[in-house]
Amino acid sequence: MNIPAPILAALPDAVDACRETHISWVLLAGEFAYKIKKPVSLPFLDYGTVEKRRFYCQEELRLNRRFAPELYLEVVELAGEPAVKMRRFDEALRLDQVCRRGALTPAHLTRFARELAEFQRSAAQAAAEFGTPEIIRADALENFDELEQLLPAETESLARLRAWTEAEWQRRQGDFTRRHTGGFIREGHGDLHLGNLVLLDGRIVAFDGIEFSADFRCIDVASEIAFTLLDLLDHDQPGLATWLLNEWLVWSGDFDALAVLRFYLVYRAMVRAKVAALRGDPAEARGYFALAQRLISSPASRLTITCGPSGCGKTYLTSCRLASADSLDTVRIRSDVERKRLFGLAPDAASGGTIYTPEANTRTYARLAELAEAIVQHGWSVIVDAAFLRRAERDRFRALAGRLGVPFELIAPQATPDELARRIAARRDDASEATVEIMRRQLSWFEPPGDDERL
């Protein structure tokens, strides 16, 4: 391990394990973990003096306490060397291991998505020099430059991905500019892959965020979540990735992120490939090239709507579709959520029924159409989860699909009035505020889809 003996002697408990990277040691001793920065200077960090190591220990404590105050305790001195003292946890609870065991669930990700969106909303906005379109392009191309040196046998694969990255950046330059000026560059975690997430008491907690480089952590919130999504895909969990993305959109409302998300997914794949190549694992790097290629070859977009009164199973069926997805390409928008957002309410807020007027219905369906069009134009498929009780409402979205040149699908589950009432009475923690009385009124004006609509 090459850890100085005085440091080991200064620990109150014997070290029973050590985790080593090229920049740090993490000593596991008793109930605690002690992270010690190596005295190294690299192109992207400088731990060369004890004063700098002490500063970055304090930064690590400050930044990571935003995510995990229960884990990050204090900075201590061990024989004159600063160390971040953390509460130790069972490494089997790291999300990469939980996911590998098949124990990660949509419910875990729902809470995490909400907490991540809320954190990002309140996180400090980065200074103007961070996250510019020019920096985004330079960072992406730098990965290719380094990979071409590390893996010269992969020139053809890298050339294809580089060409797509260049073309996509050109196509999305205005989107990157809009997000930069719109306040979406925030001081985040910077390294939000599954290995830096842990399941504690059923809650996903982030740790080991980047402290040594503001460039790495002051990024678009879309780039932040892209790393987690990419890692779920790499663990062969496209359904969980789809679920996480959709729950994050529920709580963030950041549908504009979809314009740049695919770019960031490919960028994160190239980062992972570079790390694998630096470790001397070309097979793993090639796996990330293949994943990136699948990401840029996603299925053609389609527009799907639901139809039916409250309680018929629209949200249940579309949730099943998201959770069982075999690729990351579909976004759901729910009328219950977007209606509340129009009126400044959170998805789980109670409106008291005041936002269910005919005028509010008109505004809600107009907003759903606006979002559906933007999502499809960004290259994603969309499911619009709404009642669509009137034929005219359904025809409007069928016409939208025709105008956008994408396939149209109608999902119309059915249930008896008694079953509808039973399901509504059993609902808990749902964005819908429908009651049995509302459902019965809906049935009185419902125009069921004709046979011609199912074609």
C-alpha positions as CSV (number, residue, x, y, z in Angstrom):
1,M,0.0,0.0,0.0
2,N,3.0,2.3,0.6
3,I,1.1,4.2,3.2
4,P,3.5,5.9,5.7
5,A,3.7,3.9,8.9
6,P,3.0,7.0,11.2
7,I,-0.4,7.4,9.5
8,L,-1.3,3.8,10.2
9,A,-0.1,4.1,13.8
10,A,-2.2,7.3,14.4
11,L,-5.5,5.5,13.6
12,P,-7.6,4.6,16.7
13,D,-8.5,1.2,15.2
14,A,-6.5,-1.3,13.2
15,V,-6.9,-1.2,9.4
16,D,-8.8,-4.2,8.2
17,A,-9.0,-3.2,4.5
18,C,-7.7,-0.6,2.1
19,R,-9.2,0.7,-1.1
20,E,-6.6,2.4,-3.4
21,T,-6.9,4.5,-6.5
22,H,-4.2,6.4,-8.3
23,I,-5.0,9.5,-6.3
24,S,-6.1,8.3,-2.8
25,W,-6.1,5.6,-0.1
26,V,-9.3,4.8,1.8
27,L,-8.5,3.0,5.0
28,L,-11.3,1.0,6.6
29,A,-10.8,0.7,10.3
30,G,-13.6,-0.2,12.8
31,E,-16.7,1.8,12.2
32,F,-15.0,4.4,10.1
33,A,-13.3,5.0,6.8
34,Y,-10.4,7.5,6.4
35,K,-9.7,8.9,3.0
36,I,-6.1,10.1,2.5
37,K,-5.0,12.0,-0.6
38,K,-1.8,10.9,-2.2
39,P,1.0,13.5,-2.7
40,V,0.6,13.5,-6.5
41,S,0.4,16.2,-9.1
42,L,-1.5,15.3,-12.3
43,P,-2.8,17.4,-15.3
44,F,-6.3,17.5,-13.7
45,L,-5.4,17.9,-10.0
46,D,-2.6,19.0,-7.6
47,Y,-2.2,17.3,-4.2
48,G,1.5,18.1,-4.2
49,T,1.7,19.8,-0.8
50,V,0.2,19.0,2.5
51,E,-1.5,22.4,2.5
52,K,-3.2,21.6,-0.8
53,R,-4.3,18.2,0.5
54,R,-5.7,19.8,3.6
55,F,-7.7,22.3,1.5
56,Y,-9.1,19.6,-0.8
57,C,-10.0,17.5,2.2
58,Q,-12.1,20.4,3.5
59,E,-13.6,20.8,0.1
60,E,-14.5,17.2,-0.1
61,L,-16.2,17.4,3.3
62,R,-18.1,20.6,2.3
63,L,-19.2,19.3,-1.1
64,N,-20.2,15.8,-0.1
65,R,-22.1,16.9,3.0
66,R,-24.6,18.3,0.6
67,F,-25.5,14.7,-0.4
68,A,-24.5,12.6,2.6
69,P,-24.1,14.5,5.9
70,E,-24.6,11.2,7.7
71,L,-21.5,9.7,6.1
72,Y,-19.1,12.7,6.0
73,L,-18.0,13.5,9.6
74,E,-14.9,15.7,9.7
75,V,-11.3,16.3,8.6
76,V,-8.8,14.8,11.0
77,E,-5.0,14.9,11.2
78,L,-3.2,11.6,11.1
79,A,0.5,12.2,12.0
80,G,0.3,15.6,10.3
81,E,-1.5,14.3,7.2
82,P,-5.1,15.4,6.6
83,A,-7.8,12.8,6.1
84,V,-11.5,12.8,5.6
85,K,-13.2,10.8,8.3
86,M,-16.4,9.0,7.1
87,R,-18.9,6.6,8.6
88,R,-18.2,3.2,7.1
89,F,-21.0,1.3,5.2
90,D,-21.4,-2.2,3.8
91,E,-19.9,-2.1,0.4
92,A,-22.5,-4.7,-0.8
93,L,-24.9,-1.8,-0.6
94,R,-23.2,0.2,-3.3
95,L,-25.6,0.6,-6.2
96,D,-23.3,-1.1,-8.7
97,Q,-23.4,-4.2,-6.5
98,V,-27.1,-3.9,-5.7
99,C,-27.9,-3.6,-9.4
100,R,-25.7,-6.6,-10.3
101,R,-27.7,-8.7,-7.8
102,G,-31.0,-7.6,-9.4
103,A,-32.1,-5.9,-6.1
104,L,-32.4,-2.3,-7.4
105,T,-36.1,-1.4,-7.9
106,P,-38.1,1.4,-9.5
107,A,-39.2,2.5,-6.0
108,H,-35.6,3.1,-5.0
109,L,-35.1,5.2,-8.1
110,T,-38.4,7.2,-7.7
111,R,-37.2,8.7,-4.4
112,F,-33.7,9.3,-5.7
113,A,-35.0,11.1,-8.8
114,R,-37.0,13.4,-6.6
115,E,-34.2,14.2,-4.3
116,L,-31.7,14.7,-7.1
117,A,-34.1,17.1,-8.9
118,E,-34.7,19.0,-5.7
119,F,-30.9,19.2,-5.0
120,Q,-30.2,20.4,-8.5
121,R,-32.9,23.1,-8.3
122,S,-31.3,24.5,-5.1
123,A,-27.6,23.9,-6.0
124,A,-25.4,26.9,-6.7
125,Q,-25.5,28.1,-10.2
126,A,-22.1,27.9,-11.8
127,A,-20.1,30.9,-12.9
128,A,-20.4,31.9,-16.6
129,E,-17.1,30.4,-17.6
130,F,-18.4,26.9,-16.9
131,G,-20.5,24.7,-19.2
132,T,-20.2,26.9,-22.3
133,P,-20.9,25.2,-25.7
134,E,-17.2,25.5,-26.6
135,I,-16.1,23.8,-23.3
136,I,-18.6,21.0,-23.9
137,R,-17.2,20.4,-27.4
138,A,-13.6,20.5,-26.3
139,D,-14.1,18.1,-23.4
140,A,-15.9,15.6,-25.7
141,L,-13.3,15.7,-28.4
142,E,-10.5,15.4,-25.9
143,N,-11.8,12.0,-24.9
144,F,-11.5,10.9,-28.6
145,D,-7.9,12.3,-28.9
146,E,-6.8,10.4,-25.8
147,L,-8.6,7.2,-26.8
148,E,-7.0,7.2,-30.2
149,Q,-3.6,7.2,-28.5
150,L,-4.6,4.5,-26.0
151,L,-6.4,2.2,-28.4
152,P,-5.0,2.7,-31.9
153,A,-6.7,-0.5,-33.1
154,E,-10.1,1.0,-32.6
155,T,-9.7,3.9,-35.1
156,E,-12.7,3.0,-37.1
157,S,-15.2,2.8,-34.2
158,L,-13.8,6.0,-32.7
159,A,-14.0,7.8,-36.0
160,R,-17.7,7.0,-36.3
161,L,-18.5,8.1,-32.8
162,R,-16.3,11.2,-33.2
163,A,-18.2,12.2,-36.4
164,W,-21.5,11.8,-34.6
165,T,-20.4,13.8,-31.7
166,E,-19.2,16.6,-33.9
167,A,-22.4,16.6,-35.9
168,E,-24.6,16.4,-32.9
169,W,-22.8,19.3,-31.2
170,Q,-23.2,21.4,-34.3
171,R,-26.9,20.5,-34.4
172,R,-27.4,21.2,-30.7
173,Q,-25.2,24.3,-30.3
174,G,-28.2,26.5,-29.8
175,D,-29.6,24.1,-27.2
176,F,-26.2,24.1,-25.3
177,T,-26.2,27.9,-25.4
178,R,-29.8,28.1,-24.1
179,R,-29.1,25.8,-21.2
180,H,-25.9,27.7,-20.4
181,T,-27.7,31.1,-20.3
182,G,-30.8,29.5,-18.7
183,G,-29.2,28.5,-15.4
184,F,-28.9,24.8,-16.0
185,I,-25.1,24.7,-15.3
186,R,-25.0,23.9,-11.5
187,E,-22.4,22.9,-9.0
188,G,-23.2,19.2,-8.7
189,H,-21.6,15.9,-7.9
190,G,-19.5,15.4,-11.0
191,D,-19.1,11.6,-10.9
192,L,-22.6,10.2,-10.4
193,H,-22.2,6.6,-11.5
194,L,-23.6,3.6,-9.6
195,G,-20.3,3.0,-7.7
196,N,-20.7,6.4,-6.0
197,L,-24.2,5.7,-4.8
198,V,-25.1,3.6,-1.8
199,L,-28.4,2.2,-0.5
200,L,-28.8,3.2,3.1
201,D,-32.1,2.4,4.9
202,G,-33.8,2.0,1.5
203,R,-32.6,5.5,0.3
204,I,-30.1,6.1,-2.4
205,V,-27.3,8.3,-1.1
206,A,-24.6,9.9,-3.3
207,F,-21.0,10.1,-2.0
208,D,-17.4,10.7,-3.3
209,G,-18.3,13.7,-5.4
210,I,-15.5,15.5,-7.2
211,E,-13.7,18.1,-5.1
212,F,-10.5,18.6,-7.0
213,S,-11.9,20.2,-10.2
214,A,-14.7,22.7,-10.5
215,D,-14.7,22.0,-14.2
216,F,-15.8,18.4,-13.5
217,R,-18.6,19.3,-11.1
218,C,-20.0,22.6,-12.5
219,I,-21.9,21.0,-15.3
220,D,-25.3,20.8,-17.0
221,V,-27.8,18.9,-14.7
222,A,-28.5,16.8,-17.8
223,S,-24.9,15.7,-17.9
224,E,-25.1,14.8,-14.2
225,I,-28.0,12.4,-14.5
226,A,-26.6,11.1,-17.9
227,F,-23.8,9.3,-16.0
228,T,-26.3,7.4,-13.8
229,L,-28.5,6.5,-16.8
230,L,-25.4,5.4,-18.7
231,D,-24.3,3.2,-15.9
232,L,-27.7,1.6,-15.6
233,L,-27.6,0.8,-19.3
234,D,-24.1,-0.6,-18.9
235,H,-25.6,-2.9,-16.2
236,D,-28.1,-4.1,-18.8
237,Q,-31.0,-2.3,-17.0
238,P,-32.7,-0.2,-19.7
239,G,-36.0,-0.4,-17.9
240,L,-34.6,1.1,-14.7
241,A,-32.8,3.8,-16.7
242,T,-36.1,4.6,-18.4
243,W,-37.8,4.7,-15.1
244,L,-35.2,7.0,-13.5
245,L,-35.3,9.4,-16.4
246,N,-39.0,9.7,-16.3
247,E,-39.2,10.2,-12.6
248,W,-36.5,12.8,-12.8
249,L,-38.6,14.6,-15.4
250,V,-41.7,14.5,-13.2
251,W,-39.9,16.3,-10.4
252,S,-37.6,18.6,-12.4
253,G,-39.9,19.4,-15.3
254,D,-36.7,19.8,-17.3
255,F,-38.0,18.4,-20.6
256,D,-35.6,20.7,-22.4
257,A,-32.8,18.4,-21.2
258,L,-33.9,15.8,-23.7
259,A,-32.4,18.0,-26.5
260,V,-28.9,17.4,-25.2
261,L,-29.2,14.2,-23.2
262,R,-28.2,11.8,-25.9
263,F,-25.0,13.8,-26.5
264,Y,-24.2,13.6,-22.8
265,L,-24.9,9.9,-22.7
266,V,-22.4,9.3,-25.5
267,Y,-19.9,11.6,-23.8
268,R,-20.2,9.7,-20.5
269,A,-19.7,6.4,-22.4
270,M,-16.5,7.8,-23.8
271,V,-15.3,8.9,-20.4
272,R,-15.9,5.4,-19.1
273,A,-14.1,3.9,-22.1
274,K,-11.1,6.2,-21.5
275,V,-11.0,5.1,-17.8
276,A,-11.1,1.4,-18.9
277,A,-8.3,2.0,-21.5
278,L,-6.2,3.7,-18.9
279,R,-6.6,0.7,-16.6
280,G,-5.4,-1.5,-19.4
281,D,-8.8,-3.1,-20.2
282,P,-9.5,-2.7,-23.9
283,A,-12.3,-5.2,-23.9
284,E,-14.3,-3.0,-21.4
285,A,-13.5,0.1,-23.5
286,R,-14.9,-1.7,-26.6
287,G,-18.1,-2.5,-24.6
288,Y,-18.6,1.2,-24.1
289,F,-18.0,1.9,-27.8
290,A,-20.8,-0.6,-28.5
291,L,-23.1,1.0,-26.0
292,A,-22.5,4.5,-27.4
293,Q,-23.2,3.1,-30.9
294,R,-26.6,1.8,-29.7
295,L,-27.4,5.1,-28.1
296,I,-26.9,7.0,-31.4
297,S,-28.9,4.3,-33.3
298,S,-32.0,4.5,-31.2
299,P,-35.4,3.4,-32.6
300,A,-37.5,5.8,-34.6
301,S,-39.8,8.1,-32.5
302,R,-43.5,7.4,-32.0
303,L,-46.4,9.2,-30.3
304,T,-48.7,7.2,-28.0
305,I,-51.7,8.5,-26.1
306,T,-53.9,6.8,-23.5
307,C,-57.7,7.0,-23.3
308,G,-60.2,6.3,-20.6
309,P,-61.7,7.5,-17.3
310,S,-59.9,7.7,-14.0
311,G,-59.0,4.3,-12.6
312,C,-59.1,2.4,-15.9
313,G,-55.3,1.6,-15.7
314,K,-53.7,4.1,-18.0
315,T,-50.9,5.0,-15.7
316,Y,-50.4,1.4,-14.5
317,L,-50.0,0.1,-18.1
318,T,-47.7,2.9,-19.2
319,S,-45.6,2.5,-16.0
320,C,-45.2,-1.2,-16.9
321,R,-44.1,-0.2,-20.3
322,L,-41.5,2.2,-19.0
323,A,-40.1,-0.3,-16.4
324,S,-39.8,-3.1,-18.9
325,A,-38.3,-1.0,-21.7
326,D,-35.5,-2.6,-23.7
327,S,-33.9,0.7,-24.6
328,L,-33.7,4.3,-23.3
329,D,-35.9,6.2,-25.8
330,T,-39.3,6.8,-24.3
331,V,-40.7,9.7,-22.2
332,R,-44.1,9.8,-20.5
333,I,-45.9,13.0,-19.8
334,R,-48.8,12.8,-17.4
335,S,-51.7,15.3,-17.5
336,D,-52.1,15.1,-13.7
337,V,-48.5,16.2,-13.2
338,E,-48.4,18.8,-16.0
339,R,-51.7,20.3,-15.0
340,K,-50.3,21.0,-11.5
341,R,-47.1,22.3,-12.9
342,L,-49.1,24.9,-15.0
343,F,-50.6,26.2,-11.8
344,G,-47.3,26.2,-9.8
345,L,-48.0,23.1,-7.8
346,A,-45.7,20.1,-7.1
347,P,-46.7,16.8,-8.5
348,D,-47.8,15.5,-5.0
349,A,-49.6,18.8,-4.0
350,A,-53.3,18.9,-3.4
351,S,-55.1,21.5,-5.4
352,G,-58.5,21.3,-3.7
353,G,-60.1,20.7,-7.1
354,T,-59.6,24.3,-8.3
355,I,-57.5,23.4,-11.3
356,Y,-60.0,21.1,-13.0
357,T,-62.1,23.7,-14.8
358,P,-62.9,23.6,-18.6
359,E,-60.4,26.4,-19.1
360,A,-57.7,24.5,-17.1
361,N,-58.5,21.4,-19.3
362,T,-57.9,23.4,-22.4
363,R,-54.6,24.8,-21.1
364,T,-53.5,21.3,-20.0
365,Y,-54.1,19.6,-23.3
366,A,-52.4,22.5,-25.1
367,R,-49.4,22.1,-22.9
368,L,-49.3,18.3,-23.4
369,A,-49.3,18.9,-27.2
370,E,-46.5,21.4,-26.9
371,L,-44.4,19.0,-24.8
372,A,-45.1,16.0,-27.0
373,E,-44.0,17.9,-30.1
374,A,-40.8,19.1,-28.5
375,I,-40.0,15.6,-27.2
376,V,-40.5,14.0,-30.6
377,Q,-38.4,16.7,-32.3
378,H,-35.6,16.0,-29.8
379,G,-35.6,12.4,-31.1
380,W,-37.5,10.6,-28.3
381,S,-40.7,8.6,-28.3
382,V,-43.5,10.0,-26.1
383,I,-46.4,8.6,-24.2
384,V,-49.1,11.1,-23.3
385,D,-50.9,9.7,-20.2
386,A,-54.2,11.6,-20.1
387,A,-57.9,10.8,-20.1
388,F,-58.6,11.9,-23.7
389,L,-62.3,11.4,-23.2
390,R,-63.3,13.4,-26.3
391,R,-62.8,12.3,-29.8
392,A,-61.6,15.8,-30.8
393,E,-58.8,15.6,-28.2
394,R,-57.6,12.3,-29.6
395,D,-57.8,13.5,-33.2
396,R,-55.7,16.5,-32.4
397,F,-52.8,14.2,-31.3
398,R,-53.3,11.8,-34.1
399,A,-52.9,14.8,-36.5
400,L,-49.8,15.9,-34.5
401,A,-48.2,12.5,-35.1
402,G,-49.0,12.8,-38.8
403,R,-47.5,16.3,-39.0
404,L,-44.3,15.1,-37.2
405,G,-44.2,12.0,-39.5
406,V,-44.1,9.4,-36.6
407,P,-46.4,6.4,-35.9
408,F,-49.4,6.9,-33.6
409,E,-50.7,4.5,-31.0
410,L,-53.8,4.5,-28.8
411,I,-53.9,2.7,-25.4
412,A,-57.4,2.4,-24.1
413,P,-57.7,0.0,-21.1
414,Q,-61.2,-0.8,-19.9
415,A,-62.8,-1.7,-16.5
416,T,-66.3,-1.9,-15.1
417,P,-67.6,1.1,-13.1
418,D,-67.4,-0.9,-9.9
419,E,-63.7,-1.8,-10.6
420,L,-62.9,1.8,-11.5
421,A,-64.4,2.9,-8.1
422,R,-62.4,0.3,-6.2
423,R,-59.1,1.3,-7.8
424,I,-59.7,5.0,-7.2
425,A,-60.5,4.4,-3.5
426,A,-57.3,2.3,-3.1
427,R,-55.0,4.9,-4.6
428,R,-52.2,6.2,-2.4
429,D,-49.4,8.8,-3.1
430,D,-50.5,9.5,-6.7
431,A,-50.6,12.7,-8.6
432,S,-54.2,12.1,-9.6
433,E,-56.8,13.8,-7.6
434,A,-59.7,12.1,-9.2
435,T,-62.5,10.9,-6.9
436,V,-65.3,8.3,-7.6
437,E,-67.7,11.2,-8.1
438,I,-65.4,12.7,-10.8
439,M,-65.0,9.3,-12.5
440,R,-68.8,8.9,-12.7
441,R,-69.1,12.4,-14.3
442,Q,-66.4,11.4,-16.8
443,L,-68.4,8.3,-17.8
444,S,-71.4,10.5,-18.6
445,W,-69.5,12.4,-21.3
446,F,-67.0,9.8,-22.4
447,E,-66.8,9.3,-26.1
448,P,-65.2,5.8,-26.4
449,P,-62.7,5.2,-29.3
450,G,-64.3,4.0,-32.5
451,D,-63.0,1.1,-34.4
452,D,-61.4,3.5,-36.9
453,E,-59.3,5.1,-34.1
454,R,-57.6,1.8,-33.2
455,L,-56.0,1.4,-36.7
